[in-house]
Amino acid sequence: MSTNRRDWLKTAFLGSAALTLSPLEFFAKETPNFNELKNSNETIRLCFNENPFGTSPKALEAMQKSLSLSSMYDFKFADVLSVKLAEKNQLKKENLLVSAGSSFLLELITKYVSINKGHFIIPDPSFTIFEPIAEFLGMSKTVIPLNDKKKIDLEKMKNSIQKDTKLIYICNPNNPTGDLLSRQEIENFIKSIPDNIIVLVDEAYIEFTTQKSLCDLVDVYTNLIVTRTFSKLYGFAGARLGYAIGHPGTIKNLKKLQSWSGAEISVVTMAGAIAAMEDQEFITKVLNNNQKVKDFTVSEFNKRGIKTIPSSANFVYFSLENYKEDYFKKLKDAKILGGKTYEEEGKWTRISLGTMEEMRQYFDVIS
């Protein structure tokens, strides 16, 4: 682990101790050994799909300069950010809803579809952080297991639609598997279901692929909502920025559930995001390094006879079925946070991709 990253983690961990329940604790409640390792500045985190290459230097510079504006509501940054995002996605500002992370948007959309209660459909395993909220608000659910190829089963989802189904969630690429459904597969699915059912497509990792986003279809299919994040490619997991893309009518309705849309985003984050989108050198570096580390990781798993599935993201899904040692104890002893067991059958788990140095340490530990 580089010195800079280690120092940053030390600061982050100490800061989180002041919170009653930190975001990391929320996400990590089922992550083995999290509580034992979260406060060590030597811990290597390979469990949250964070960007191990940091944040764009241009973004950090812009964020530093913006600190002097922290005493003001800066509407200028909000307007510039909206324009930049609209240009990036070749859409209108009216198609966008910006927020402090895409997780918040998943929650907001869940509240929107839950107004009159109803039913929702989710794949499993997937990034269904909003699931407890929907159930608390009185919605029923159908959980669809992945098919035998570890893909989201769109046909079974379609066959599970009920009279009161309000929402179908698709994470693409899927987290934790990294599997990618084709754009055509999802569009055909949307065409085949009633247009009063919202199809929520979480594209948190789409930038790690060469596949075109579905965002250009939101004016064609008014029931389609796409969510995107700056947490992964841009390294804003701690800065918090995400956005939803939808038909202007849908976006307008979602904003009715907010007292002040976008007010939870700091001036510092907005300034950084504007700069990050322009830093193509950093984006290229992240994508190239991610691919190199992924190729290395899959190769090392193959050498050890550990089964993996192809990943279109910054993590790898693999089976511990043939691994005869205590995997999570080995990680704990080496102060490495890995994923949890997502599927008991086959003992499938996930590892986030770190730097090449971190992944070499990881494989030395599990060998």
C-alpha positions in Angstrom: 0.0 0.0 0.0 1.5 3.4 -0.9 2.3 5.8 1.9 -0.2 8.4 0.7 -3.0 5.9 0.6 -2.1 4.6 4.0 -2.1 8.1 5.5 -5.4 8.8 3.9 -6.9 5.6 5.3 -5.6 6.4 8.8 -7.3 9.8 8.7 -10.5 8.4 7.3 -10.7 5.6 9.9 -10.1 8.0 12.7 -12.7 10.4 11.4 -15.3 7.6 11.1 -14.9 6.8 14.8 -16.6 10.1 15.7 -19.8 8.9 13.9 -22.5 6.9 15.6 -22.9 4.7 12.5 -20.5 5.4 9.7 -21.5 4.7 6.0 -18.8 2.1 5.9 -20.3 0.3 8.9 -23.6 0.3 7.2 -22.2 -1.3 4.1 -19.9 -3.6 6.0 -22.3 -5.1 8.5 -21.9 -8.5 6.9 -18.3 -8.1 5.8 -16.2 -10.5 7.8 -13.6 -9.0 10.2 -14.6 -5.4 9.4 -15.0 -4.3 13.0 -11.6 -5.8 13.9 -9.7 -4.2 11.0 -11.5 -0.9 10.3 -9.3 1.2 12.7 -5.9 -0.1 11.6 -4.0 2.2 9.2 -2.3 -0.9 7.8 -5.6 -2.4 6.6 -5.9 -3.1 2.9 -9.5 -2.6 1.8 -10.4 -4.9 -1.1 -14.1 -5.0 -0.3 -15.9 -1.8 -1.3 -14.9 -1.5 -5.0 -13.2 1.9 -4.3 -10.8 3.4 -6.8 -7.3 2.4 -5.5 -5.7 4.9 -7.8 -7.2 7.9 -5.9 -8.9 10.9 -7.2 -8.0 13.0 -10.2 -5.2 15.5 -9.4 -7.2 18.2 -11.3 -10.2 17.5 -9.2 -8.2 17.7 -6.0 -6.8 21.0 -7.1 -10.2 22.4 -7.9 -11.6 21.1 -4.6 -8.8 22.8 -2.6 -9.5 26.1 -4.4 -13.2 25.9 -3.7 -12.8 25.6 0.1 -12.9 29.4 0.4 -16.4 29.3 -1.0 -17.7 26.9 1.7 -19.6 29.7 3.5 -21.9 30.3 0.6 -24.6 28.5 -1.4 -22.8 28.4 -4.7 -25.5 28.1 -7.4 -22.9 28.7 -10.1 -21.2 25.3 -9.5 -24.6 23.6 -9.5 -25.5 25.1 -12.9 -22.1 24.3 -14.4 -22.2 20.7 -13.1 -25.7 20.2 -14.6 -24.6 21.5 -17.9 -21.5 19.4 -18.0 -23.4 16.2 -17.1 -26.1 17.0 -19.7 -23.3 17.5 -22.4 -21.5 14.3 -21.3 -24.7 12.2 -21.7 -26.0 14.2 -24.7 -29.2 15.1 -22.8 -31.1 18.1 -21.4 -30.7 19.4 -17.9 -34.3 18.4 -17.3 -33.3 14.7 -17.7 -31.0 14.9 -14.7 -31.2 14.7 -10.9 -27.9 15.2 -9.1 -27.3 14.0 -5.6 -24.7 13.1 -3.0 -24.1 9.6 -4.3 -26.2 7.2 -6.4 -27.2 5.2 -3.2 -29.2 8.2 -2.1 -31.0 8.2 -5.5 -31.8 4.5 -5.2 -33.4 5.4 -1.8 -35.3 8.4 -3.3 -36.7 6.3 -6.2 -37.7 3.6 -3.8 -39.7 6.1 -1.8 -41.3 7.4 -5.0 -42.5 4.0 -6.1 -43.6 3.2 -2.5 -46.1 6.0 -2.2 -49.1 3.7 -2.9 -47.2 0.6 -1.8 -47.0 -2.3 -4.2 -44.5 -4.9 -5.3 -40.9 -4.8 -6.5 -38.6 -7.3 -8.2 -34.8 -7.6 -7.6 -32.1 -10.1 -8.6 -30.0 -11.9 -6.0 -27.2 -11.3 -5.4 -27.1 -7.7 -6.4 -26.6 -4.2 -4.9 -30.1 -4.0 -3.3 -29.2 -1.5 -0.6 -32.7 0.0 -1.0 -34.5 -3.3 -0.2 -35.1 -2.7 3.5 -36.5 0.7 2.9 -39.0 -0.6 0.4 -40.1 -3.3 2.8 -40.4 -0.8 5.7 -42.6 1.3 3.5 -45.0 -1.6 3.0 -43.9 -3.0 -0.4 -43.7 -6.7 -1.1 -40.9 -8.3 -3.1 -39.9 -11.1 -5.4 -36.2 -12.1 -5.3 -34.9 -13.7 -8.5 -31.7 -15.8 -8.2 -29.1 -15.5 -10.9 -29.2 -18.2 -13.6 -26.7 -21.0 -13.9 -24.4 -18.6 -15.9 -24.4 -16.1 -13.0 -26.4 -13.7 -15.1 -29.5 -11.6 -14.0 -32.5 -13.7 -15.2 -34.6 -11.2 -17.1 -37.1 -13.8 -18.2 -37.9 -14.9 -14.7 -38.2 -11.3 -13.7 -40.7 -10.7 -16.4 -42.7 -13.8 -15.4 -42.7 -12.5 -11.8 -44.6 -9.4 -12.6 -47.8 -8.9 -10.5 -50.7 -6.6 -10.9 -49.2 -4.2 -8.4 -45.6 -4.4 -9.5 -44.1 -0.9 -9.4 -40.3 -1.4 -9.8 -37.8 -3.8 -11.3 -34.2 -3.3 -10.5 -31.2 -4.2 -12.7 -27.6 -3.5 -11.8 -25.5 -3.5 -15.0 -22.7 -4.5 -14.7 -24.0 -6.4 -11.7 -22.5 -6.0 -8.3 -21.1 -8.4 -7.0 -20.7 -10.6 -10.0 -19.4 -8.1 -12.6 -21.5 -9.7 -15.3 -22.7 -7.4 -18.1 -26.1 -7.7 -19.8 -26.1 -6.3 -23.4 -27.8 -3.1 -24.1 -30.1 -4.9 -26.5 -31.1 -7.5 -23.8 -32.2 -4.8 -21.5 -34.0 -2.7 -24.1 -35.9 -5.8 -25.3 -36.9 -6.4 -21.7 -38.2 -2.9 -21.2 -40.3 -3.2 -24.4 -41.8 -6.4 -23.1 -43.2 -5.1 -19.8 -46.0 -2.7 -19.0 -44.9 0.9 -19.1 -46.3 1.7 -15.7 -43.5 -0.3 -14.1 -40.3 1.6 -13.5 -37.2 -0.2 -14.7 -34.3 1.1 -12.6 -30.9 0.4 -14.2 -27.9 1.0 -11.9 -24.9 1.8 -14.1 -22.4 2.4 -11.4 -19.7 0.4 -13.3 -20.7 1.0 -16.9 -17.7 3.2 -17.5 -15.4 0.2 -17.0 -17.0 -1.3 -20.2 -17.1 -0.2 -23.8 -20.9 -0.7 -23.8 -23.0 2.4 -24.4 -25.2 3.6 -21.5 -28.9 3.3 -21.7 -29.3 6.9 -20.8 -30.1 8.0 -24.4 -33.3 5.9 -24.1 -35.0 7.7 -21.2 -37.1 9.9 -23.5 -38.1 6.8 -25.6 -39.1 4.7 -22.6 -40.6 7.0 -19.9 -40.5 4.2 -17.3 -36.7 3.9 -17.5 -34.5 5.5 -14.9 -30.7 5.2 -15.0 -28.4 5.9 -12.1 -24.7 6.7 -12.3 -22.0 7.5 -9.8 -18.7 9.3 -9.4 -17.6 6.9 -6.7 -15.9 4.3 -8.9 -14.1 5.6 -12.0 -13.7 9.1 -10.6 -12.7 8.2 -7.1 -15.4 10.2 -5.3 -16.6 7.5 -2.9 -15.9 9.7 0.0 -16.8 13.0 -1.7 -20.2 11.7 -2.7 -21.7 12.5 -6.0 -24.2 10.6 -8.2 -27.0 11.4 -10.7 -30.2 9.9 -12.0 -31.2 10.1 -15.7 -34.9 9.9 -16.7 -37.7 11.4 -18.6 -38.3 15.0 -17.6 -41.7 14.2 -16.1 -40.2 11.4 -13.9 -37.3 13.7 -12.8 -39.8 16.4 -11.9 -41.8 14.0 -9.8 -38.7 12.7 -8.0 -37.7 16.3 -7.1 -41.1 16.7 -5.4 -39.8 14.4 -2.7 -36.9 16.8 -2.0 -37.2 20.0 -0.1 -34.3 21.4 -2.0 -33.0 19.2 -4.9 -29.2 18.8 -4.8 -28.7 20.8 -1.7 -26.9 17.9 0.0 -23.9 18.2 -2.4 -21.1 20.4 -1.1 -19.5 23.2 -3.1 -16.2 21.3 -2.8 -17.6 18.1 -4.3 -19.2 20.0 -7.2 -16.0 21.8 -8.0 -14.1 18.6 -8.0 -16.6 16.7 -10.2 -16.5 19.4 -12.9 -12.7 19.2 -13.0 -12.7 15.4 -12.9 -14.8 15.0 -16.0 -12.2 17.0 -17.9 -9.2 15.0 -16.7 -9.0 12.4 -19.5 -5.4 11.5 -18.6 -6.5 10.3 -15.1 -9.6 8.5 -16.5 -7.4 6.7 -19.1 -4.9 5.8 -16.3 -7.6 4.3 -14.1 -9.1 2.2 -16.9 -5.8 0.9 -18.1 -4.5 0.0 -14.6 -7.9 -1.6 -13.7 -7.6 -3.8 -16.8 -4.0 -4.8 -16.0 -4.8 -5.6 -12.4 -7.9 -7.5 -13.4 -6.0 -9.6 -15.9 -3.4 -10.4 -13.3 -6.0 -11.2 -10.7 -7.9 -13.7 -12.9 -4.6 -15.3 -14.0 -3.6 -15.8 -10.4 -7.0 -17.3 -9.5 -6.6 -19.6 -12.5 -3.2 -20.8 -11.4 -4.7 -21.8 -8.1 -7.7 -23.6 -9.6 -10.1 -21.0 -8.3 -13.1 -20.6 -10.6 -14.0 -17.0 -11.7 -16.6 -15.5 -14.0 -15.8 -12.7 -16.5 -15.9 -9.2 -14.9 -16.9 -6.0 -16.6 -16.1 -3.9 -13.5 -13.4 -3.2 -10.9 -13.9 -6.4 -8.9 -13.8 -10.2 -9.6 -16.4 -12.8 -8.5 -15.0 -16.2 -7.6 -15.8 -19.5 -6.0 -14.1 -20.8 -2.8 -15.6 -24.2 -3.3 -12.2 -25.8 -4.0 -10.3 -23.7 -1.5 -9.4 -25.9 1.4 -8.1 -23.3 3.9 -9.8 -20.7 6.1 -9.9 -17.9 3.5 -11.4 -15.1 5.7 -9.1 -15.9 8.6 -6.1 -15.7 6.4 -7.3 -12.2 5.2 -7.9 -11.1 8.8 -4.4 -12.2 10.0 -2.9 -10.2 7.1 -5.1 -7.2 7.8 -6.9 -7.4 4.4 -10.7 -6.8 4.1 -12.2 -8.9 1.4 -15.9 -9.4 0.5 -18.4 -11.6 2.1 -19.9 -14.9 0.9 -22.7 -13.9 -1.5 -23.9 -17.4 -2.5 -23.5 -20.4 -0.1 -23.8 -22.9 -2.9 -20.4 -22.8 -4.5 -19.1 -20.4 -1.8 -19.1 -17.4 -4.2 -17.4 -14.2 -3.0 -16.0 -11.1 -4.5 -12.7 -9.2 -4.3 -12.3 -5.6 -5.2 -9.3 -4.7 -7.4 -6.6 -2.8 -5.6 -3.2 -1.6 -6.9 -0.9 -4.3 -8.4 1.1 -4.1 -5.2 -2.0 -4.8 -3.1 -3.1 -7.7 -5.3 0.3 -9.3 -5.1 0.2 -9.1 -1.3 -3.3 -10.6 -1.4 -2.3 -13.6 -3.4 0.8 -14.1 -1.3 -1.6 -14.4 1.7 -4.1 -16.8 0.2 -1.5 -19.1 -1.4 
